[in-house]
């Protein structure tokens, strides 16, 4: 009887307990929602700061490993905001890590800072018009990510201080990403070993996130150095052993071999040293290769093939060769759980409202560059990106081949070391070539500024999820351990002996930095970089304006016809 009474008592209390727990959870959810709303408001309030950081980095226009002004500007700013900054990490003068807070979780937030050679371009101008002819420029949009991250993190930091939320925020830069030159070194040197999650931001043309294998390649970046014997090219050519001949023979050999490589590979090279002058047989020459493939074993195999061809070229020319690994990246794999949390926030944020001027610049630029579509800026959110199938496809001849990939990003090495996502934000114009002056057109305009602010809102909200919802991190690590790395283990493509190639791009920046310095942005005098440069927004030729007008009229006509067909 006593047992029955106790059981009835427990059954009576159970609904009360469950209701109480549900009420607690609801209250917790309400609190997080309120904090997210505050974070979004704080980001919006700091839109000017985001714009200034973005425009400042745009004006510096620094190539990989030479981001000296960006380094000074960003580290000074973060130190003033109370961050502890460790400078020169992994032996890279322009690399740093800035931390604030204490304890767990430790959340890393990163974005790249380097730019593209010969991509100088005036912002807001829908045709080629360089700031400095031949100079580097932000033809990838890497000037924008740190602006987004800093504004988002400062909004969350303020809430953490007030609410006494435990955790550590860590900001860091992708130095020399265009050379895939640093992130594998960060991982190798242990800078991410205690990090619980990483949000990486990269410019795009929509606000979005994906998870799993995104279909891109990994790569190894290698320079082959050949050494021969100098001689008078006319007087005693038989005494020479041309290192340039070896370079050219290697390239010929690779191009003949290319026909017999798997379709998934991507490989490209530049002759970085072709000798000094024609009347001297080149005693030294060098060629720089990127070997790209879809999986770690295939990247290694492709690289080994390159080494064999270099060896053959050296034998044919009686020269010697060495090689130097300059950078590497695995194929990217991002976290499903954190991506899902981020996408929920993205849906709440939505896309910016673009002005007529924004759309005119976008459409005119698309027409100028012969983009596949000339529809302007995105007005509808993308769905969350799903994994690209890596299941082998059996080709003719019985060869099992993974689907083809494209570009590479060394954020992959971090993504294989801990749960990581890449948040893309709409600061660029769809349909442009990429790694091109045209991709700089929008990057110091209201398009970039709005995209940054909306990306920062989504990032701030996701940071609060990671800080205040322990289950998100727990499930993220479960995905990382039980699915992502269950059958594939990360092995660096660099060895302990390799060092970052911090000398790269030094000569170019030594030439162009004095020419770019007069154009550095001064926010104390000018509200925007457009104002400083005296650019009317947007600057569009009459023929471009007319072409945009015709394109819009054609779209309206097509839409009207489609509507008429549906009604019939």
C-alpha positions as CSV (number, residue, x, y, z in Angstrom):
1,X,0.0,0.0,0.0
2,X,2.9,2.3,0.9
3,X,4.5,1.5,-2.5
4,X,1.3,2.4,-4.3
5,X,0.9,5.7,-2.4
6,X,4.5,6.6,-3.3
7,X,4.0,5.7,-6.9
8,X,0.8,7.8,-7.1
9,X,2.7,10.7,-5.5
10,X,5.5,10.5,-8.1
11,X,3.0,10.2,-10.9
12,X,1.2,13.3,-9.6
13,X,4.5,15.3,-9.4
14,X,5.8,14.2,-12.8
15,X,3.7,16.5,-14.9
16,X,4.5,19.3,-12.6
17,X,8.2,18.6,-12.9
18,X,8.1,18.2,-16.7
19,X,6.0,21.4,-17.0
20,X,8.5,23.2,-14.8
21,X,11.5,22.0,-16.9
22,X,9.7,23.0,-20.1
23,X,8.9,26.4,-18.6
24,X,12.6,26.7,-17.6
25,X,13.7,25.7,-21.2
26,X,11.2,28.2,-22.6
27,X,12.5,30.9,-20.3
28,X,16.1,30.1,-21.4
29,X,15.1,30.2,-25.0
30,X,13.3,33.6,-24.5
31,X,16.5,35.0,-22.8
32,X,18.7,33.8,-25.7
33,X,16.3,35.3,-28.2
34,X,16.4,38.6,-26.3
35,X,20.2,38.6,-26.2
36,X,20.2,37.9,-30.0
37,X,17.9,40.8,-30.6
38,X,20.3,43.0,-28.6
39,X,23.3,41.7,-30.5
40,X,21.6,42.4,-33.8
41,X,20.8,46.0,-32.7
42,X,24.4,46.5,-31.5
43,X,25.7,45.4,-34.9
44,X,23.4,47.8,-36.7
45,X,24.5,50.6,-34.4
46,X,28.1,49.8,-35.3
47,X,27.5,49.8,-39.1
48,X,29.8,52.8,-39.5
49,X,32.7,51.0,-37.7
50,X,32.1,48.0,-40.1
51,X,32.2,50.3,-43.1
52,X,35.4,52.1,-41.9
53,X,37.3,48.8,-41.3
54,X,36.2,47.5,-44.7
55,X,37.2,50.6,-46.6
56,X,40.5,50.9,-44.7
57,X,41.6,47.4,-45.6
58,X,40.4,47.9,-49.2
59,X,42.6,51.0,-49.5
60,X,45.7,49.1,-48.2
61,X,45.5,46.5,-51.0
62,X,48.2,44.2,-49.7
63,X,49.3,40.9,-51.1
64,X,49.8,37.7,-49.1
65,X,52.6,37.8,-46.4
66,X,53.0,41.5,-46.9
67,X,49.8,42.7,-45.1
68,X,51.8,45.1,-42.9
69,X,49.3,48.0,-42.8
70,X,46.4,45.6,-42.3
71,X,48.3,44.0,-39.4
72,X,49.0,47.3,-37.6
73,X,45.5,48.6,-38.1
74,X,43.7,45.5,-36.9
75,X,45.9,44.6,-34.0
76,X,45.9,48.2,-32.7
77,X,42.1,48.3,-33.0
78,X,41.7,45.0,-31.1
79,X,44.1,46.0,-28.3
80,X,42.1,49.2,-27.8
81,X,39.0,47.0,-27.5
82,X,40.6,45.0,-24.6
83,X,41.8,42.0,-26.6
84,X,45.2,40.3,-25.8
85,X,47.0,40.1,-29.1
86,X,49.7,37.6,-29.8
87,X,51.7,38.8,-32.8
88,X,53.9,37.0,-35.4
89,X,52.4,33.5,-34.8
90,X,54.0,30.6,-36.8
91,X,56.9,32.8,-37.7
92,X,54.6,35.0,-39.9
93,X,55.1,38.7,-39.2
94,X,51.6,39.7,-40.3
95,X,49.8,36.9,-38.5
96,X,48.2,37.3,-35.0
97,X,45.7,35.9,-32.6
98,X,43.5,38.2,-30.5
99,X,41.7,36.7,-27.4
100,X,39.2,38.1,-24.9
101,X,37.4,36.4,-22.1
102,X,38.2,33.3,-20.0
103,X,37.4,29.6,-19.9
104,X,35.3,27.5,-22.1
105,X,34.0,27.4,-24.7
106,X,36.8,28.9,-26.8
107,X,35.3,30.1,-30.1
108,X,37.5,31.1,-33.0
109,X,36.4,33.6,-35.6
110,X,38.5,34.2,-38.7
111,X,38.7,35.7,-42.1
112,X,41.3,36.4,-44.8
113,X,43.0,39.7,-45.4
114,X,45.2,39.4,-48.5
115,X,44.4,40.7,-52.0
116,X,45.0,39.8,-55.7
117,X,47.9,40.9,-58.0
118,X,47.1,43.5,-60.7
119,X,43.5,43.9,-59.4
120,X,43.5,47.6,-58.5
121,X,40.1,49.0,-59.2
122,X,38.1,52.1,-58.1
123,X,35.1,51.0,-56.1
124,X,31.6,51.8,-57.5
125,X,32.9,52.1,-61.1
126,X,31.3,49.5,-63.4
127,X,34.3,49.3,-65.8
128,X,38.0,48.9,-65.5
129,X,39.4,52.0,-63.8
130,X,42.4,51.2,-61.5
131,X,43.3,53.3,-58.5
132,X,47.0,52.6,-59.4
133,X,47.7,50.9,-62.7
134,X,49.2,47.4,-62.3
135,X,48.9,47.5,-58.5
136,X,47.3,44.8,-56.4
137,X,43.6,45.2,-55.3
138,X,40.9,43.4,-53.5
139,X,39.6,41.4,-56.5
140,X,38.5,38.7,-54.1
141,X,36.9,40.8,-51.4
142,X,39.1,39.8,-48.5
143,X,39.0,43.3,-47.2
144,X,35.5,42.7,-45.8
145,X,35.6,39.6,-43.5
146,X,37.5,41.1,-40.6
147,X,35.1,44.1,-40.6
148,X,32.2,41.6,-40.2
149,X,33.9,39.6,-37.5
150,X,35.1,42.5,-35.4
151,X,31.6,44.1,-35.3
152,X,29.9,40.8,-34.5
153,X,32.4,39.8,-31.8
154,X,32.3,43.3,-30.2
155,X,28.5,43.0,-30.0
156,X,28.7,39.6,-28.3
157,X,31.6,40.7,-26.0
158,X,29.4,43.5,-24.6
159,X,26.7,41.0,-23.7
160,X,29.2,38.6,-22.2
161,X,30.5,41.3,-19.9
162,X,27.1,42.4,-18.8
163,X,25.6,38.9,-18.4
164,X,28.8,37.4,-17.1
165,X,28.7,34.7,-19.8
166,X,31.7,32.4,-19.6
167,X,33.8,31.7,-22.6
168,X,36.7,33.0,-24.8
169,X,36.5,34.7,-28.1
170,X,39.4,34.4,-30.5
171,X,39.9,36.5,-33.6
172,X,42.5,35.6,-36.2
173,X,43.4,36.4,-39.9
174,X,43.9,34.2,-42.9
175,X,47.2,35.6,-44.0
176,X,48.2,34.8,-47.7
177,X,45.1,32.7,-48.4
178,X,45.6,33.3,-52.1
179,X,48.8,31.3,-51.7
180,X,47.2,28.8,-49.3
181,X,50.2,29.8,-47.2
182,X,49.4,29.8,-43.5
183,X,46.4,27.9,-42.0
184,X,48.1,24.5,-42.2
185,X,51.0,26.1,-40.2
186,X,48.6,27.4,-37.6
187,X,47.2,23.9,-37.1
188,X,50.6,22.3,-37.1
189,X,51.9,24.8,-34.5
190,X,49.0,24.1,-32.1
191,X,47.1,27.4,-32.3
192,X,43.8,25.6,-32.7
193,X,44.3,22.6,-30.4
194,X,42.0,23.9,-27.6
195,X,39.4,25.6,-29.8
196,X,35.9,24.3,-29.5
197,X,34.5,25.7,-32.7
198,X,35.4,28.0,-35.5
199,X,33.3,30.4,-37.6
200,X,35.1,31.5,-40.7
201,X,33.7,34.2,-42.9
202,X,34.2,34.6,-46.7
203,X,32.7,37.1,-49.1
204,X,30.0,35.8,-51.4
205,X,26.9,37.1,-53.2
206,X,24.3,35.7,-50.9
207,X,24.0,35.1,-47.1
208,X,24.5,31.4,-46.6
209,X,26.2,28.4,-45.2
210,X,26.7,24.8,-46.1
211,X,27.9,21.6,-44.5
212,X,29.9,18.5,-45.4
213,X,32.2,18.2,-48.4
214,X,31.6,21.3,-50.5
215,X,33.0,19.8,-53.7
216,X,36.2,21.8,-53.8
217,X,39.7,20.5,-54.2
218,X,42.6,20.4,-51.9
219,X,46.1,21.3,-53.1
220,X,49.8,21.4,-52.6
221,X,51.7,24.5,-53.8
222,X,55.3,23.7,-54.8
223,X,58.1,25.6,-56.4
224,X,60.7,23.6,-58.3
225,X,64.1,25.2,-58.4
226,X,66.6,24.1,-61.1
227,X,70.3,24.9,-61.1
228,X,72.6,24.6,-64.1
229,X,75.8,26.3,-65.4
230,X,76.0,29.9,-66.8
231,X,77.9,30.6,-70.0
232,X,78.1,33.1,-72.8
233,X,75.0,32.3,-74.8
234,X,76.6,33.1,-78.1
235,X,80.3,32.7,-77.4
236,X,80.3,29.3,-75.6
237,X,76.8,27.9,-75.3
238,X,78.2,24.3,-75.1
239,X,79.7,25.2,-71.7
240,X,76.2,26.1,-70.3
241,X,73.6,24.0,-68.7
242,X,70.3,25.9,-68.9
243,X,68.1,25.8,-65.8
244,X,65.4,27.5,-68.0
245,X,65.6,24.6,-70.4
246,X,64.8,22.3,-67.5
247,X,61.8,24.5,-66.4
248,X,60.5,24.4,-70.0
249,X,60.9,20.7,-70.4
250,X,59.2,20.1,-67.1
251,X,56.2,22.2,-68.2
252,X,56.2,20.3,-71.6
253,X,56.3,17.0,-69.8
254,X,53.5,18.0,-67.4
255,X,51.3,19.2,-70.3
256,X,51.8,16.0,-72.2
257,X,51.0,14.0,-69.0
258,X,48.0,16.1,-68.3
259,X,46.0,14.3,-70.9
260,X,46.5,11.1,-69.0
261,X,45.6,12.4,-65.5
262,X,42.2,11.9,-63.9
263,X,39.6,14.4,-64.8
264,X,39.3,15.6,-61.2
265,X,42.7,17.2,-61.2
266,X,43.4,20.9,-61.6
267,X,47.0,22.0,-62.1
268,X,48.5,25.3,-63.1
269,X,52.0,26.9,-63.1
270,X,53.9,30.2,-63.5
271,X,57.6,30.5,-64.3
272,X,58.7,32.6,-61.3
273,X,62.3,32.8,-62.4
274,X,63.2,32.5,-66.1
275,X,66.8,33.7,-65.9
276,X,68.4,37.1,-66.0
277,X,69.1,38.2,-69.6
278,X,69.2,36.4,-73.0
279,X,73.0,36.5,-73.6
280,X,73.6,34.5,-70.4
281,X,72.7,30.9,-70.2
282,X,70.4,30.8,-67.1
283,X,72.1,29.1,-64.3
284,X,69.0,29.3,-62.1
285,X,65.3,29.1,-62.9
286,X,62.2,28.1,-61.1
287,X,58.6,27.1,-61.8
288,X,55.7,27.3,-59.3
289,X,52.9,24.7,-59.5
290,X,49.5,24.2,-57.8
291,X,48.5,20.6,-57.8
292,X,44.8,20.2,-57.0
293,X,42.7,17.1,-56.4
294,X,39.6,16.0,-54.5
295,X,41.2,13.8,-51.9
296,X,44.3,13.7,-49.8
297,X,45.8,10.5,-51.4
298,X,45.2,11.9,-54.9
299,X,46.8,15.2,-54.0
300,X,49.9,13.4,-52.8
301,X,49.9,11.2,-56.0
302,X,49.7,14.2,-58.3
303,X,52.5,16.0,-56.4
304,X,54.7,12.9,-56.7
305,X,54.0,12.8,-60.4
306,X,55.2,16.4,-60.6
307,X,58.4,15.5,-58.8
308,X,59.1,12.6,-61.2
309,X,58.7,14.9,-64.2
310,X,61.0,17.5,-62.6
311,X,63.6,14.8,-62.1
312,X,63.3,13.8,-65.8
313,X,63.7,17.4,-66.9
314,X,66.9,17.7,-64.7
315,X,68.3,14.5,-66.2
316,X,67.7,15.7,-69.8
317,X,69.4,19.1,-69.2
318,X,72.2,17.9,-66.8
319,X,71.0,20.2,-64.1
320,X,70.0,19.8,-60.5
321,X,66.6,20.4,-58.9
322,X,65.1,20.9,-55.5
323,X,61.6,21.7,-54.5
324,X,59.9,23.8,-51.8
325,X,56.4,23.4,-50.5
326,X,54.9,26.9,-50.2
327,X,51.5,26.0,-49.0
328,X,48.8,23.4,-48.8
329,X,45.1,22.8,-48.2
330,X,42.8,19.8,-47.7
331,X,39.4,19.7,-49.4
332,X,37.0,21.5,-47.2
333,X,34.5,19.7,-44.9
334,X,32.3,21.8,-42.7
335,X,30.1,21.0,-39.7
336,X,26.5,20.0,-40.1
337,X,25.3,21.0,-36.6
338,X,26.8,24.5,-36.5
339,X,25.8,25.1,-40.1
340,X,22.2,24.3,-39.1
341,X,22.3,26.7,-36.2
342,X,23.8,29.4,-38.4
343,X,21.2,28.9,-41.1
344,X,18.4,29.3,-38.6
345,X,19.8,32.7,-37.8
346,X,20.4,33.5,-41.4
347,X,16.7,33.0,-42.1
348,X,15.8,35.4,-39.3
349,X,18.3,38.0,-40.7
350,X,17.4,37.8,-44.4
351,X,19.0,39.7,-47.2
352,X,19.7,43.5,-47.3
353,X,17.3,45.8,-49.1
354,X,19.3,46.9,-52.2
355,X,18.8,50.4,-53.5
356,X,18.3,51.1,-57.2
357,X,21.9,52.4,-57.3
358,X,23.2,49.1,-55.9
359,X,21.3,47.1,-58.5
360,X,22.4,49.4,-61.3
361,X,26.1,49.0,-60.4
362,X,25.6,45.2,-60.2
363,X,23.8,44.8,-63.5
364,X,26.1,47.2,-65.4
365,X,29.1,45.2,-64.0
366,X,27.6,41.9,-65.1
367,X,26.9,43.2,-68.6
368,X,30.5,44.6,-68.8
369,X,32.0,41.3,-67.8
370,X,29.6,39.2,-69.9
371,X,28.2,37.4,-66.9
372,X,25.9,34.4,-67.6
373,X,23.1,36.2,-65.9
374,X,22.5,40.0,-65.6
375,X,19.8,39.9,-62.9
376,X,21.7,42.1,-60.4
377,X,22.1,41.3,-56.7
378,X,20.4,38.4,-54.9
379,X,16.9,39.1,-53.5
380,X,16.1,35.6,-52.3
381,X,18.1,33.6,-49.7
382,X,19.9,30.5,-50.9
383,X,18.9,27.3,-49.2
384,X,21.5,25.7,-46.9
385,X,24.3,24.1,-48.9
386,X,24.3,20.3,-48.9
387,X,27.3,18.1,-49.3
388,X,28.6,17.3,-52.7
389,X,28.6,13.6,-53.3
390,X,32.1,12.1,-53.1
391,X,30.9,8.7,-54.1
392,X,33.0,7.4,-57.0
393,X,31.5,7.5,-60.5
394,X,32.7,4.6,-62.7
395,X,34.0,6.0,-66.0
396,X,34.7,4.3,-69.3
397,X,37.6,1.9,-68.8
398,X,36.4,0.9,-65.3
399,X,38.1,3.8,-63.5
400,X,36.2,4.9,-60.3
401,X,36.4,8.7,-60.1
402,X,35.1,11.2,-57.6
403,X,33.1,14.1,-59.0
404,X,35.2,17.1,-60.2
405,X,36.0,19.9,-57.9
406,X,37.2,23.5,-58.4
407,X,39.0,26.0,-56.1
408,X,40.7,25.5,-52.8
409,X,40.9,27.2,-49.4
410,X,43.2,26.4,-46.5
411,X,40.4,26.9,-44.0
412,X,40.0,23.2,-44.8
413,X,42.9,22.3,-42.6
414,X,41.1,23.9,-39.6
415,X,37.8,22.3,-40.6
416,X,39.5,18.9,-40.4
417,X,40.9,19.8,-36.9
418,X,37.7,20.9,-35.2
419,X,34.1,21.7,-35.9
420,X,34.1,24.6,-38.4
421,X,31.7,26.4,-40.7
422,X,32.2,29.0,-43.5
423,X,29.6,31.8,-43.4
424,X,29.2,33.6,-46.7
425,X,27.8,37.1,-46.9
426,X,26.4,39.2,-49.8
427,X,29.1,41.8,-50.4
428,X,30.0,40.9,-54.0
429,X,28.3,40.9,-57.3
430,X,27.1,37.5,-58.8
431,X,28.5,36.2,-62.0
432,X,31.9,37.9,-62.0
433,X,35.1,36.0,-62.9
434,X,36.7,35.8,-59.5
435,X,40.4,36.7,-58.8
436,X,39.8,39.6,-61.1
437,X,39.7,43.5,-60.9
438,X,35.9,43.3,-61.4
439,X,35.4,41.6,-58.1
440,X,36.7,44.7,-56.4
441,X,34.0,46.9,-57.9
442,X,31.6,46.5,-55.1
443,X,34.0,46.0,-52.2
444,X,34.1,49.5,-50.8
445,X,30.5,50.5,-51.7
446,X,27.1,50.3,-50.0
447,X,26.8,46.7,-51.4
448,X,29.8,45.6,-49.4
449,X,28.8,47.6,-46.3
450,X,25.3,46.2,-46.2
451,X,26.5,42.6,-46.8
452,X,28.9,42.9,-43.9
453,X,26.3,44.2,-41.5
454,X,23.8,41.4,-42.4
455,X,26.6,38.8,-42.1
456,X,27.6,40.2,-38.7
457,X,24.1,39.9,-37.4
458,X,23.9,36.2,-38.4
459,X,27.4,35.6,-36.9
460,X,26.6,37.3,-33.6
461,X,23.5,35.3,-33.2
462,X,25.4,32.0,-33.9
463,X,28.1,33.0,-31.4
464,X,25.4,33.3,-28.8
465,X,24.1,29.8,-29.7
466,X,27.6,28.4,-29.2
467,X,28.1,30.2,-25.9
468,X,24.7,29.5,-24.4
469,X,23.6,26.2,-25.8
470,X,26.0,23.5,-24.7
471,X,24.1,20.9,-26.7
472,X,25.1,22.6,-30.0
473,X,28.8,22.1,-29.3
474,X,28.3,18.6,-28.0
475,X,26.4,17.6,-31.1
476,X,28.9,19.4,-33.3
477,X,31.8,17.4,-31.9
478,X,29.7,14.2,-32.2
479,X,29.3,14.9,-35.9
480,X,33.0,15.7,-36.2
481,X,34.1,12.5,-34.5
482,X,31.5,10.0,-35.5
483,X,30.8,11.1,-39.1
484,X,33.4,13.5,-40.6
485,X,36.5,11.8,-39.2
486,X,35.2,8.3,-38.7
487,X,37.0,6.9,-41.8
488,X,39.2,9.9,-42.8
489,X,42.0,11.2,-40.6
490,X,43.7,14.5,-41.2
491,X,47.4,14.2,-42.2
492,X,49.1,17.5,-43.0
493,X,50.5,18.0,-46.5
494,X,53.3,20.0,-45.0
495,X,56.1,18.4,-42.9
496,X,57.6,19.7,-39.7
497,X,60.5,21.1,-41.6
498,X,58.5,23.4,-43.9
499,X,58.3,27.1,-43.0
500,X,55.9,29.8,-44.3
501,X,57.2,31.5,-47.4
502,X,57.1,35.0,-45.9
503,X,59.3,36.4,-48.7
504,X,56.6,36.0,-51.4
505,X,55.2,39.2,-52.9
506,X,57.8,41.4,-51.1
507,X,59.2,42.7,-54.4
508,X,55.8,43.6,-55.8
509,X,54.7,45.4,-52.6
510,X,58.0,47.3,-52.4
511,X,57.2,48.6,-55.8
512,X,53.5,49.5,-55.3
513,X,53.2,50.4,-51.6
514,X,54.6,53.9,-52.1
515,X,52.1,54.4,-55.0
516,X,49.2,53.2,-53.0
517,X,50.0,55.1,-49.8
518,X,48.5,58.4,-51.1
519,X,45.2,56.6,-51.5
520,X,45.0,55.1,-48.0
521,X,41.5,55.8,-46.5
522,X,41.3,58.6,-44.0
523,X,38.0,58.1,-42.0
524,X,38.7,61.3,-39.9
525,X,38.2,63.4,-43.1
526,X,35.8,61.3,-45.2
527,X,32.7,59.3,-44.3
528,X,33.5,56.7,-47.0
529,X,36.3,55.7,-49.3
530,X,34.0,56.6,-52.2
531,X,33.8,60.1,-50.9
532,X,37.6,60.3,-50.5
533,X,38.1,59.2,-54.1
534,X,35.5,61.6,-55.4
535,X,33.5,58.8,-57.0
536,X,29.8,59.3,-57.8
537,X,27.9,56.2,-56.9
538,X,27.4,54.3,-59.1
539,X,29.7,55.4,-62.0
540,X,28.2,53.8,-65.1
541,X,28.7,54.6,-68.8
542,X,25.7,55.7,-70.9
543,X,25.9,52.5,-72.9
544,X,25.9,50.4,-69.8
545,X,22.9,52.3,-68.4
546,X,21.0,51.8,-71.6
547,X,21.9,48.0,-71.7
548,X,20.6,47.7,-68.1
549,X,17.4,49.5,-69.0
550,X,16.8,47.1,-71.9
551,X,17.5,44.1,-69.8
552,X,15.1,45.2,-67.1
553,X,12.4,45.8,-69.7
554,X,13.0,42.4,-71.2
555,X,12.6,40.8,-67.8
556,X,9.4,42.6,-67.1
557,X,8.0,41.6,-70.5
558,X,8.9,37.9,-69.9
559,X,7.4,38.0,-66.4
560,X,4.2,39.5,-67.8
561,X,3.9,36.8,-70.5
562,X,4.6,34.1,-67.9
563,X,1.8,35.6,-65.6
564,X,-0.6,35.7,-68.6
565,X,0.1,32.0,-69.5
566,X,-0.5,30.9,-65.9
567,X,-3.8,32.8,-65.7
568,X,-5.0,31.2,-69.0
